[in-house]
């Protein structure tokens, strides 16, 4: 296991520890004081804990080397964990709304609100530290699972701030209905966060291309080699933190095969130097006898061939 793989696992484990502590603290104080807003926060942290466990499993699975059943490795497990986490967040938001609606008409202000305020302050500090760690390591290692977990916890900071301010207002105003309203606002924020994660994880699972600026940079690296006479049909995708591409590169048709192979090796090295781990497939073609083509033309040709094939 590499140092990066160990860093990813240790960071995921940190999230598990912090969420376990927060679930226990929020649930104990919420049930003791009867504050539904704190109980909803405990439920939210429970979802965070489940998500952290899934992220830990995904990160551990994603670093498993390729095998006979997964030729391109196991990176998609990270994308899958992000999708599951997103669905859990959306479900948690619905549960919080259901619970909050039953408490909108309550007349009694929850007890021990000052303990709730202290717990929320502790939650804010812990989540600020852990989320920053998760996001920074996620970006460094290009782990969607860790970055998603970090963004999730960063959003929790704002919900915790809202709950804390609501508890303070209830303490000084005696408005018991604020408890349910705060919980509903928390649920709306959680739902918005979960929906965005659903969209992002779906894009990754359906093999969306790398950002246009990255593809343009890859094309520029290829074109910068003097022996290269052009390139086209660049296709890219991601599998967890692992990137994959295939591209057609034009060479002089009289160039020796060994020379072409050496240049392809050089291109792969340059791309990996800038973008990190990359599965690269280069299709060399003779420039003088090559007919112009693009990704779009390839797709059109594939569609025509599919129509021509006899149906079973």
Kinemage of the C-alpha trace (Angstrom):
@kinemage 1
@onewidth
@group {chain A} dominant
@subgroup {mainchain}
@vectorlist {calphas} color= white
{ca unk a 1} P 0.000 0.000 0.000
{ca unk a 2} L 1.361 3.434 -0.974
{ca unk a 3} L 1.681 6.456 1.307
{ca unk a 4} L -1.271 8.100 -0.495
{ca unk a 5} L -3.448 5.036 0.078
{ca unk a 6} L -2.532 5.033 3.785
{ca unk a 7} L -3.283 8.770 4.024
{ca unk a 8} L -6.724 8.246 2.483
{ca unk a 9} L -7.598 5.425 4.888
{ca unk a 10} L -6.365 7.319 7.971
{ca unk a 11} L -8.360 10.407 6.971
{ca unk a 12} L -11.528 8.365 6.432
{ca unk a 13} L -11.021 6.785 9.866
{ca unk a 14} L -10.755 10.271 11.442
{ca unk a 15} L -14.222 11.075 10.091
{ca unk a 16} L -15.646 7.909 11.681
{ca unk a 17} L -14.250 8.808 15.115
{ca unk a 18} L -15.486 12.422 15.050
{ca unk a 19} L -18.996 11.502 13.879
{ca unk a 20} L -19.317 8.769 16.526
{ca unk a 21} L -18.515 11.275 19.276
{ca unk a 22} L -20.980 13.854 17.919
{ca unk a 23} L -23.831 11.354 17.548
{ca unk a 24} L -23.517 10.302 21.186
{ca unk a 25} L -23.289 13.862 22.537
{ca unk a 26} L -26.187 15.272 20.495
{ca unk a 27} L -28.473 12.320 21.121
{ca unk a 28} L -27.906 12.265 24.886
{ca unk a 29} L -28.485 16.023 25.317
{ca unk a 30} L -31.371 16.082 22.789
{ca unk a 31} L -33.300 13.263 24.478
{ca unk a 32} L -32.478 14.543 27.963
{ca unk a 33} L -33.672 18.079 27.176
{ca unk a 34} L -36.456 17.097 24.748
{ca unk a 35} L -35.170 19.340 21.911
{ca unk a 36} L -36.232 17.978 18.523
{ca unk a 37} L -33.743 20.276 16.785
{ca unk a 38} L -30.906 18.574 18.681
{ca unk a 39} L -32.364 15.131 18.018
{ca unk a 40} L -32.579 16.005 14.312
{ca unk a 41} L -28.922 17.012 14.462
{ca unk a 42} L -28.116 13.683 16.114
{ca unk a 43} L -29.948 11.918 13.273
{ca unk a 44} L -27.991 13.993 10.791
{ca unk a 45} L -24.722 13.033 12.479
{ca unk a 46} L -25.848 9.388 12.435
{ca unk a 47} L -26.176 9.641 8.678
{ca unk a 48} L -22.739 11.268 8.624
{ca unk a 49} L -21.385 8.302 10.573
{ca unk a 50} L -22.902 5.786 8.158
{ca unk a 51} L -21.558 7.822 5.249
{ca unk a 52} L -18.100 7.884 6.853
{ca unk a 53} L -18.173 4.103 7.272
{ca unk a 54} L -19.162 3.702 3.626
{ca unk a 55} L -16.430 6.133 2.551
{ca unk a 56} L -13.861 4.215 4.624
{ca unk a 57} L -14.918 0.937 3.002
{ca unk a 58} L -14.876 2.522 -0.465
{ca unk a 59} L -11.423 4.053 -0.018
{ca unk a 60} L -10.096 0.722 1.249
{ca unk a 61} L -11.701 -1.122 -1.668
{ca unk a 62} L -10.654 1.454 -4.283
{ca unk a 63} L -6.941 0.956 -3.634
{ca unk a 64} L -7.235 -2.785 -4.302
{ca unk a 65} L -5.124 -3.621 -7.385
{ca unk a 66} L -6.873 -4.659 -10.636
{ca unk a 67} L -7.930 -8.300 -10.852
{ca unk a 68} L -9.412 -10.637 -13.454
{ca unk a 69} L -12.901 -9.237 -12.867
{ca unk a 70} L -11.881 -5.553 -12.672
{ca unk a 71} L -9.293 -4.856 -15.357
{ca unk a 72} L -9.401 -1.112 -14.682
{ca unk a 73} L -9.172 -1.397 -10.909
{ca unk a 74} L -11.774 -0.692 -8.233
{ca unk a 75} L -11.933 3.115 -8.311
{ca unk a 76} L -15.660 3.158 -9.083
{ca unk a 77} L -16.335 1.997 -5.525
{ca unk a 78} L -15.497 5.546 -4.418
{ca unk a 79} L -18.078 6.960 -6.833
{ca unk a 80} L -20.604 4.379 -5.656
{ca unk a 81} L -20.058 5.305 -2.006
{ca unk a 82} L -20.647 8.978 -2.825
{ca unk a 83} L -23.962 8.039 -4.484
{ca unk a 84} L -25.067 5.968 -1.464
{ca unk a 85} L -24.072 8.803 0.872
{ca unk a 86} L -26.165 11.233 -1.179
{ca unk a 87} L -29.248 9.003 -0.949
{ca unk a 88} L -28.780 8.658 2.813
{ca unk a 89} L -28.631 12.434 3.172
{ca unk a 90} L -31.869 12.896 1.226
{ca unk a 91} L -33.600 10.204 3.315
{ca unk a 92} L -32.381 11.827 6.541
{ca unk a 93} L -33.810 15.183 5.440
{ca unk a 94} L -37.231 13.589 4.948
{ca unk a 95} L -37.089 11.960 8.382
{ca unk a 96} L -36.189 15.250 10.057
{ca unk a 97} L -39.112 17.068 8.387
{ca unk a 98} L -41.539 14.356 9.504
{ca unk a 99} L -40.307 14.606 13.088
{ca unk a 100} L -40.275 18.423 13.079
{ca unk a 101} L -43.845 18.798 11.808
{ca unk a 102} L -45.083 16.949 14.887
{ca unk a 103} L -43.359 19.494 17.141
{ca unk a 104} L -44.421 22.732 15.445
{ca unk a 105} L -47.382 23.123 17.789
{ca unk a 106} L -45.521 22.386 21.022
{ca unk a 107} L -45.887 24.990 23.774
{ca unk a 108} L -43.196 23.877 26.179
{ca unk a 109} L -39.656 25.080 25.616
{ca unk a 110} L -37.118 22.203 25.761
{ca unk a 111} L -35.069 21.976 28.956
{ca unk a 112} L -31.322 22.327 29.434
{ca unk a 113} L -30.922 24.444 26.296
{ca unk a 114} L -27.570 25.769 27.497
{ca unk a 115} L -26.151 22.239 27.283
{ca unk a 116} L -27.420 22.043 23.718
{ca unk a 117} L -25.641 25.303 22.866
{ca unk a 118} L -22.381 23.923 24.251
{ca unk a 119} L -22.767 20.694 22.269
{ca unk a 120} L -23.390 22.636 19.049
{ca unk a 121} L -20.280 24.756 19.673
{ca unk a 122} L -18.232 21.582 20.112
{ca unk a 123} L -19.799 20.158 16.937
{ca unk a 124} L -18.908 23.272 14.947
{ca unk a 125} L -15.254 23.163 16.017
{ca unk a 126} L -14.869 19.432 15.349
{ca unk a 127} L -16.602 19.535 11.953
{ca unk a 128} L -14.587 22.568 10.845
{ca unk a 129} L -11.330 20.734 11.537
{ca unk a 130} L -12.377 17.328 10.173
{ca unk a 131} L -14.086 18.710 7.041
{ca unk a 132} L -11.028 20.785 6.138
{ca unk a 133} L -8.843 17.711 6.555
{ca unk a 134} L -11.137 15.539 4.437
{ca unk a 135} L -11.429 18.099 1.640
{ca unk a 136} L -7.699 18.837 1.483
{ca unk a 137} L -6.757 15.140 1.435
{ca unk a 138} L -9.586 14.415 -1.011
{ca unk a 139} L -8.280 17.044 -3.443
{ca unk a 140} L -4.670 15.964 -2.942
{ca unk a 141} L -5.484 12.305 -3.667
{ca unk a 142} L -8.420 13.084 -6.022
{ca unk a 143} L -10.707 10.919 -3.889
{ca unk a 144} L -14.379 11.713 -4.558
{ca unk a 145} L -15.418 9.708 -1.489
{ca unk a 146} L -13.277 11.769 0.908
{ca unk a 147} L -14.089 15.098 -0.716
{ca unk a 148} L -17.825 14.322 -0.653
{ca unk a 149} L -17.581 13.416 3.022
{ca unk a 150} L -15.693 16.647 3.722
{ca unk a 151} L -18.189 18.842 1.851
{ca unk a 152} L -20.966 17.092 3.723
{ca unk a 153} L -19.388 17.913 7.088
{ca unk a 154} L -18.693 21.504 6.020
{ca unk a 155} L -22.402 21.943 5.307
{ca unk a 156} L -23.052 20.499 8.781
{ca unk a 157} L -21.150 23.426 10.260
{ca unk a 158} L -23.797 25.841 8.982
{ca unk a 159} L -26.694 23.690 10.162
{ca unk a 160} L -25.039 23.499 13.570
{ca unk a 161} L -24.730 27.283 13.648
{ca unk a 162} L -28.431 27.575 12.815
{ca unk a 163} L -29.443 25.115 15.521
{ca unk a 164} L -27.231 26.875 18.071
{ca unk a 165} L -28.731 30.298 17.294
{ca unk a 166} L -32.218 28.797 17.474
{ca unk a 167} L -31.547 27.280 20.884
{ca unk a 168} L -30.282 30.638 22.138
{ca unk a 169} L -33.423 32.376 20.822
{ca unk a 170} L -35.684 29.821 22.527
{ca unk a 171} L -33.783 30.318 25.775
{ca unk a 172} L -34.388 34.091 25.757
{ca unk a 173} L -37.792 34.380 24.011
{ca unk a 174} L -39.620 31.249 25.147
{ca unk a 175} L -40.838 30.571 21.600
{ca unk a 176} L -41.176 26.803 21.674
{ca unk a 177} L -42.288 26.599 18.027
{ca unk a 178} L -38.780 27.622 16.985
{ca unk a 179} L -37.624 24.082 17.785
{ca unk a 180} L -39.600 22.549 14.909
{ca unk a 181} L -38.844 25.429 12.522
{ca unk a 182} L -35.105 25.081 13.093
{ca unk a 183} L -35.309 21.350 12.403
{ca unk a 184} L -37.157 21.987 9.102
{ca unk a 185} L -34.570 24.570 8.016
{ca unk a 186} L -31.821 22.071 8.833
{ca unk a 187} L -33.637 19.457 6.733
{ca unk a 188} L -33.902 21.833 3.754
{ca unk a 189} L -30.165 22.533 3.858
{ca unk a 190} L -29.424 18.821 4.135
{ca unk a 191} L -31.738 17.996 1.220
{ca unk a 192} L -30.096 20.630 -1.013
{ca unk a 193} L -26.673 19.222 -0.162
{ca unk a 194} L -27.820 15.644 -0.790
{ca unk a 195} L -29.399 16.468 -4.136
{ca unk a 196} L -26.191 18.098 -5.376
{ca unk a 197} L -24.250 14.998 -4.344
{ca unk a 198} L -26.765 12.784 -6.181
{ca unk a 199} L -26.117 14.752 -9.375
{ca unk a 200} L -22.319 14.727 -8.967
{ca unk a 201} L -22.089 11.012 -8.172
{ca unk a 202} L -24.424 10.139 -11.045
{ca unk a 203} L -22.184 12.029 -13.449
{ca unk a 204} L -19.137 10.105 -12.202
{ca unk a 205} L -20.873 6.731 -12.358
{ca unk a 206} L -21.984 7.404 -15.935
{ca unk a 207} L -18.395 8.115 -17.049
{ca unk a 208} L -18.621 11.861 -17.608
{ca unk a 209} L -15.548 13.288 -19.365
{ca unk a 210} L -12.849 15.218 -17.537
{ca unk a 211} L -13.315 19.021 -17.474
{ca unk a 212} L -12.729 20.713 -20.826
{ca unk a 213} L -9.701 22.650 -19.575
{ca unk a 214} L -7.993 19.397 -18.544
{ca unk a 215} L -8.712 17.778 -21.916
{ca unk a 216} L -7.351 20.873 -23.698
{ca unk a 217} L -4.196 20.701 -21.567
{ca unk a 218} L -3.713 17.012 -22.450
{ca unk a 219} L -4.066 17.849 -26.158
{ca unk a 220} L -1.508 20.646 -25.731
{ca unk a 221} L 0.989 18.247 -24.097
{ca unk a 222} L 0.611 15.856 -27.026
{ca unk a 223} L 0.899 18.559 -29.694
{ca unk a 224} L 4.062 19.934 -28.038
{ca unk a 225} L 6.072 16.844 -29.070
{ca unk a 226} L 7.931 17.728 -32.335
{ca unk a 227} L 7.370 14.321 -33.969
{ca unk a 228} L 3.605 14.481 -33.406
{ca unk a 229} L 1.691 15.773 -36.446
{ca unk a 230} L -1.673 16.051 -34.739
{ca unk a 231} L -4.082 14.328 -32.385
{ca unk a 232} L -7.831 13.856 -32.153
{ca unk a 233} L -10.626 11.704 -30.695
{ca unk a 234} L -9.456 12.252 -27.134
{ca unk a 235} L -11.788 10.445 -24.729
{ca unk a 236} L -11.500 10.689 -20.948
{ca unk a 237} L -13.254 9.480 -17.812
{ca unk a 238} L -12.616 8.889 -14.115
{ca unk a 239} L -12.866 5.848 -11.883
{ca unk a 240} L -12.655 7.117 -8.316
{ca unk a 241} L -9.364 9.012 -8.113
{ca unk a 242} L -8.062 7.126 -11.149
{ca unk a 243} L -8.221 8.750 -14.603
{ca unk a 244} L -8.396 7.020 -17.973
{ca unk a 245} L -7.983 8.271 -21.534
{ca unk a 246} L -7.567 7.079 -25.079
{ca unk a 247} L -6.498 9.256 -28.003
{ca unk a 248} L -5.470 9.025 -31.647
{ca unk a 249} L -2.028 10.509 -32.388
{ca unk a 250} L -0.707 11.176 -35.912
{ca unk a 251} L 2.886 10.377 -36.911
{ca unk a 252} L 4.922 10.317 -40.119
{ca unk a 253} L 3.925 7.079 -41.861
{ca unk a 254} L 7.590 6.270 -42.566
{ca unk a 255} L 8.652 6.534 -38.928
{ca unk a 256} L 10.059 3.334 -37.411
{ca unk a 257} L 7.679 1.526 -35.041
{ca unk a 258} L 10.253 1.542 -32.215
{ca unk a 259} L 10.527 5.328 -32.514
{ca unk a 260} L 6.745 5.723 -32.423
{ca unk a 261} L 6.572 3.509 -29.352
{ca unk a 262} L 9.249 5.554 -27.583
{ca unk a 263} L 7.339 8.791 -28.253
{ca unk a 264} L 4.119 7.245 -26.932
{ca unk a 265} L 5.965 6.296 -23.743
{ca unk a 266} L 7.221 9.875 -23.482
{ca unk a 267} L 3.681 11.223 -23.877
{ca unk a 268} L 2.360 8.928 -21.154
{ca unk a 269} L 5.131 10.045 -18.794
{ca unk a 270} L 4.464 13.749 -19.416
{ca unk a 271} L 0.703 13.377 -18.877
{ca unk a 272} L 1.209 11.448 -15.628
{ca unk a 273} L 3.756 14.006 -14.403
{ca unk a 274} L 1.084 16.703 -14.588
{ca unk a 275} L -2.115 14.801 -13.769
{ca unk a 276} L -0.990 11.909 -11.565
{ca unk a 277} L -2.281 8.339 -11.920
{ca unk a 278} L -3.579 7.832 -15.458
{ca unk a 279} L -4.484 4.787 -17.547
{ca unk a 280} L -3.458 5.897 -21.054
{ca unk a 281} L -4.133 4.230 -24.392
{ca unk a 282} L -2.569 5.888 -27.454
{ca unk a 283} L -3.641 4.822 -30.936
{ca unk a 284} L -0.875 5.880 -33.398
{ca unk a 285} L -1.923 6.599 -36.995
{ca unk a 286} L -0.020 7.599 -40.182
{ca unk a 287} L -0.674 11.253 -40.911
{ca unk a 288} L -0.234 11.071 -44.696
{ca unk a 289} L -2.908 8.409 -45.317
{ca unk a 290} L -5.259 9.266 -42.493
{ca unk a 291} L -8.781 10.544 -43.094
{ca unk a 292} L -9.959 13.333 -40.753
{ca unk a 293} L -12.219 12.125 -37.940
{ca unk a 294} L -13.575 13.351 -34.634
{ca unk a 295} L -15.262 11.818 -31.611
{ca unk a 296} L -18.597 12.859 -33.089
{ca unk a 297} L -17.855 11.124 -36.390
{ca unk a 298} L -16.839 7.972 -34.539
{ca unk a 299} L -20.096 7.964 -32.615
{ca unk a 300} L -22.096 8.468 -35.816
{ca unk a 301} L -20.262 5.559 -37.435
{ca unk a 302} L -20.975 3.368 -34.401
{ca unk a 303} L -24.688 4.233 -34.632
{ca unk a 304} L -24.783 3.321 -38.338
{ca unk a 305} L -23.056 0.014 -37.681
{ca unk a 306} L -25.504 -0.733 -34.879
{ca unk a 307} L -28.453 -0.169 -37.221
{ca unk a 308} L -26.907 -2.416 -39.845
{ca unk a 309} L -26.454 -5.321 -37.422
{ca unk a 310} L -29.288 -7.894 -37.642
{ca unk a 311} L -31.504 -7.995 -34.559
{ca unk a 312} L -31.969 -11.275 -32.714
